[in-house]
Amino acid sequence: MQTDVVLRAVYRAKDQLNREVKGDVGLLCARLRKEAAQHTDWVVVEAPKRERNLPRRRARRAL
């Protein structure tokens, strides 16, 4: 079974990033924060909270 070209590119990028940060998770997080600050339009942000809750569902009666 042959590996997909896209998967090979993803694995290659992952390995390159791991070599650059030398396996240090703190360094990786700092780098991601720096990139997020530079490219605010690329970053996915949490959706705003809704002001009101959905109406409650009526409880079912026992038969």
C-alpha positions, 0 to 999 in steps of 0.5 A, spaced: 500 500 500 502 506 497 502 512 502 498 518 499 502 524 497 499 529 502 500 525 508 508 524 506 508 532 505 504 532 512 509 528 515 515 531 512 513 538 515 511 535 522 518 532 522 522 538 520 518 542 525 520 537 531 527 538 529 527 545 529 524 545 536 528 539 538 522 536 541 521 542 546 514 543 547 515 549 551 519 552 545 513 549 540 508 553 544 512 559 544 513 559 536 505 558 535 503 564 540 508 568 536 505 566 529 498 567 532 500 574 534 503 575 527 497 572 523 491 574 526 487 572 520 489 565 520 488 563 527 481 560 529 478 563 535 473 561 540 465 563 538 462 568 542 458 565 547 450 566 546 446 571 550 441 567 552 440 559 553 435 555 549 428 553 551 428 547 556 425 541 553 419 538 556 420 532 561 417 526 559 411 523 563 412 516 565 407 511 562 
